[in-house]
């Protein structure tokens, strides 16, 4: 289950609630962004955190998903002039929640 809502993503993108022609695209990017971040973390977010328990999903992880959704929505081409793998700060957020083992 996504940790951010379609409405959260639309607010991040600066889209009005009535702007619905891209909802399918944004929803797909939410799923893809969360999947990508979970692979970076090495665990599924909803298995580690649960908004309905005493361990809510940290706001920083939600922010990382939203930043990645916005990045992918705004930069849809495989090659961009931005030259960055991830938006600024996403890797730092994820690294703060990873469990490092050697």
Secondary structure, 3 states (H helix, E strand, C coil): CCCCCHHHHHHHHCCCCCCCCCHHHHHHHHHHHHHHHHHHHCCCHHHHCCCCCCCCCCHHHHHHHHHHHHHHHHCCCCCCCCCCCCCCCHHHHHHHHCCCCC
